[in-house]
Amino acid sequence: MPQAIIAFLESESFEDAIRKAISIGGDSDTIACIAGGIAQAYYKEIPGFIVDRVWLILDSGLKRILYNFNERFNVSMRLS
């Protein structure tokens, strides 16, 4: 999806990539998901306030999946 790549390439941080993707409009949730994935892989960090908020609203099943994924693939939840 070219819009997601453009949002990432024009960004200066993880949060900036997400904000730029959302501002494009259209299927913004999908665009932001893709841009966010690319941005996290590149910037290596997600702002702590985003992680904290997401963790509060995730149900226990999704938290368990995330925890198991992080353990299996040795993914760090590094925060900025």
The 8 nearest C-alpha neighbors of each residue, nearest first, counted from 0:
[[1, 2, 3, 4, 30, 33, 5, 29],
 [0, 2, 4, 3, 5, 6, 30, 34],
 [3, 1, 5, 4, 0, 6, 30, 20],
 [4, 2, 34, 30, 6, 5, 1, 0],
 [3, 5, 7, 1, 6, 2, 8, 34],
 [4, 6, 8, 2, 7, 3, 9, 1],
 [7, 5, 3, 20, 19, 9, 4, 16],
 [6, 8, 16, 10, 4, 5, 9, 34],
 [9, 7, 5, 10, 6, 4, 16, 11],
 [8, 10, 6, 7, 5, 11, 16, 19],
 [11, 9, 16, 7, 15, 8, 12, 6],
 [10, 12, 15, 9, 16, 13, 7, 14],
 [13, 11, 15, 14, 10, 16, 42, 38],
 [14, 12, 38, 16, 15, 45, 39, 42],
 [15, 13, 17, 16, 12, 18, 46, 45],
 [14, 16, 12, 18, 10, 17, 13, 11],
 [17, 15, 10, 7, 19, 13, 14, 6],
 [18, 16, 20, 14, 31, 15, 19, 35],
 [19, 17, 15, 21, 20, 16, 22, 14],
 [18, 20, 22, 16, 6, 17, 21, 15],
 [21, 19, 31, 17, 6, 18, 23, 22],
 [22, 20, 27, 18, 23, 19, 31, 24],
 [21, 23, 19, 24, 20, 18, 27, 17],
 [24, 22, 21, 20, 19, 27, 25, 2],
 [25, 23, 27, 22, 21, 26, 20, 30],
 [24, 26, 27, 23, 28, 30, 21, 22],
 [27, 25, 28, 29, 24, 30, 23, 21],
 [26, 28, 30, 21, 24, 25, 29, 31],
 [29, 27, 31, 30, 26, 32, 21, 20],
 [30, 28, 32, 31, 27, 26, 33, 3],
 [29, 31, 27, 3, 33, 32, 28, 20],
 [30, 32, 20, 34, 28, 17, 29, 33],
 [33, 31, 29, 35, 30, 34, 28, 36],
 [32, 34, 36, 30, 35, 31, 3, 29],
 [33, 35, 3, 31, 37, 36, 7, 32],
 [36, 34, 38, 32, 33, 37, 31, 17],
 [37, 35, 33, 39, 38, 34, 32, 40],
 [36, 38, 34, 40, 35, 39, 41, 33],
 [39, 37, 35, 41, 13, 40, 36, 42],
 [40, 38, 43, 36, 42, 41, 37, 35],
 [39, 41, 37, 43, 38, 42, 36, 44],
 [40, 42, 38, 39, 43, 37, 44, 13],
 [41, 43, 39, 44, 38, 40, 13, 12],
 [44, 42, 39, 40, 41, 45, 77, 38],
 [45, 43, 78, 77, 42, 79, 39, 46],
 [44, 46, 78, 79, 13, 47, 39, 50],
 [47, 45, 79, 78, 49, 48, 44, 50],
 [46, 48, 50, 78, 49, 79, 51, 45],
 [47, 49, 51, 50, 46, 52, 45, 53],
 [50, 48, 52, 47, 51, 46, 53, 45],
 [49, 51, 47, 53, 52, 48, 54, 46],
 [52, 50, 48, 54, 49, 53, 47, 55],
 [53, 51, 55, 49, 54, 50, 48, 56],
 [52, 54, 50, 56, 55, 51, 49, 57],
 [53, 55, 51, 57, 52, 56, 50, 62],
 [56, 54, 52, 53, 57, 51, 58, 50],
 [55, 57, 53, 54, 58, 52, 51, 59],
 [58, 56, 54, 55, 53, 61, 62, 59],
 [57, 59, 60, 61, 62, 56, 55, 54],
 [58, 60, 62, 61, 63, 57, 64, 56],
 [61, 59, 63, 62, 58, 64, 57, 65],
 [60, 62, 64, 63, 59, 58, 65, 57],
 [61, 63, 59, 65, 60, 64, 66, 57],
 [62, 64, 66, 60, 61, 65, 67, 59],
 [65, 63, 61, 67, 62, 66, 68, 60],
 [66, 64, 62, 68, 63, 67, 61, 69],
 [65, 67, 63, 69, 64, 68, 62, 70],
 [68, 66, 70, 64, 69, 65, 71, 63],
 [69, 67, 65, 71, 70, 66, 72, 64],
 [68, 70, 74, 66, 73, 67, 72, 71],
 [69, 71, 67, 73, 68, 72, 66, 74],
 [72, 70, 68, 69, 73, 67, 74, 66],
 [71, 73, 69, 74, 70, 68, 67, 75],
 [74, 72, 70, 69, 71, 75, 68, 67],
 [75, 73, 69, 72, 76, 70, 68, 71],
 [74, 76, 77, 73, 69, 70, 78, 72],
 [75, 77, 78, 74, 44, 69, 45, 50],
 [78, 76, 75, 44, 79, 45, 43, 47],
 [77, 79, 47, 44, 45, 46, 76, 50],
 [78, 46, 44, 47, 45, 77, 43, 48]]
